Amino acid sequence: MHAYLNAHRSPLTVETVLENIASPDVRTLLAPLLHGPVVDRDRLRTAHATAAATARTALAALRHSEAAAFLVPTTPLPAPPLGTGPWVDFGDRTGATFTTYIRNTAPAAVWGWPSLTVPAGRTASGLPVGLLLDAPRHHDRSLLGLGRLCARHLNASSHLPSPGTI
């Protein structure tokens, strides 16, 4: 982070960035990462190898199914209400809010794949929900086209589920 801020001639410091992260759970998660390496080189190599292997498996699954992208809910839970704390109930367990909410977006981010979210309606309490599309590297244009197609069908107000139907 230090190198990035310096390279972009940012007036911000890592400390300033941390102070301005609104969510305490995100701040706690990122703080050790912004102050230097938190894993040794061997663990880092292993993590990169695992990411590459899972990306290959995901790509093979797409090819086998003749699909252009993965389609999943953007988050495993509807958008959290303002003031949600660092912990959230998910099924029969409680987990960290931040890591619970990034659960579905993390794989493509780790693999370096493009992703986009398309609004897909609202919950019974009016909170927005979205659909996440993940496509392989270098398939950005086809992903955008697929996203436009989904949006055309999902975002027309006559097609959005009413808040009481989700």
N, C-alpha and C positions, 0 to 999 in steps of 0.2 A: 504494500500500500504506500509505503514511504516513496519507493521508486516511481510508482505511478503518479502520485501527486507532484513530485518533483519534475518528472518528465513532461507533465502538462502545465507546469508553472502555476500550479494551484496555490492560492494563499492559505488553503486549509492544511491543517496538520492531522495526523492520525487521531490524536486526542480530540480535536474539534469534530472530526467525523463521528467518532464514538459518542461524544456528548450530544450530538444531534440526532442520533438514532432514537426514535420515539419509543419503541417497544423495548421494555427491559429484558425480555427473554431473548430478543435478537441481539441486543447489546452484549448480554452475557455470553452468548454463543460466539459472536464475532470478535470480542476483545482479545482472546488469546491468539486468534488467527492474524490479527493486524499488527502484532508485535513480533513477528518472526516465525520461523518454522516451528511447527508443533509436532511433527513426526520426523523420524530419521529418513535418510535417503532410501534405504531398503523398503521400508513401509510405503514410501511414496511410489517407488517403482512397482510394488505389488498392487497398490491401488490403481495405478495407471493401467497395468496389465489386466486387472479385473474389469475395469471400465471398458477397455478395448474388447475383451472377451464377451461381456454382456451386450455390447453394441453389435458385435458380429452375430450373436444369437438373435437379437431383436431384428436385425436386418434380414436374417434367414427366415424368421417367422413372417415378416412382411412379404418377402418374395414367395414363400410357400403358399401363403393365403391369397397372393396376387392383390394385396392391399397397397394403397399408396401411403397410408399413415395409420398411426394408432389413434384411437378416439377413446378418451376416458373423461370422467368429470375433472374439471380443473383442480378442484380440491375435494377431499373426501367428505367434507362437511360443508353446509352452506356458509356463506360469508359470515364471519363472526360479528356480533353487535359491537358497537363502540364500547370501549371499556372492558373488553374481554381480557382477563388476566393471563398470566404466564402458563396456565394449565387449562386443558380442555378435555371434556369427556368425549370419547370416541368408542362407540360400541360398549363393550364391557370393561374398558380400561380408561385410564387417564394418562394423557401425554402432554409434552411441551407443545404449546400452541403453535409456535413457529414451525417446528419440525413436522408436526401433524399437517399443517396447511401446505407445506412445500413437498409433501410426500409424492404426489403425482407429477409434479413439475421437475423433480430432481433427476430422473433418469436421462431425459433428453439434454438437460443442462450438463450433466456429467459426460455424456457421449459427444457433446458438441453438435447436436442436431437442432435444427430450427423447430420452434414451437409457436403456436398461437392459440389464443382463447377466443371463443365465440360466445357472446351472451346467449343463454338458453332459457331464460325465464326467471321466475321468482318462487321462493318458498311460500308456504301458507302465511308466514309472518312478514312477507314482503322482501326478504333478503335475496339478493341476486345470486344466480348459479350460472356456471359456464361449462362449456365443453372444451377440452384441450385436444388439439391435434398436434402430433409429433411426426415429423417425416425425417428420412435419412439426410445426412449431409449432402449439400449441393442440390437439394430438391426444394429450395426456397420458393421458386416460382410456382411449381405445382402445388405446394402447400398453400400459398396465397390464393391460388385459384380454387382449391378445395374449401378454404376458409370462406371465400366469397360465396360459394355455392351453399355452404351450410348457413351462413348469415342470411342469405336471401330467403331461405326456408324457415329459419328460426326467429329472425328479428322482425319480420312483418308483424305489426301489432295484432293482427287478427290470428296469428299463429302462436303468439306467446301464451303459455298457460296462465290462467288467472291465479292470483296469489293463493286462492283456496284449493287449487287442484294439485299442488305439489306437496 
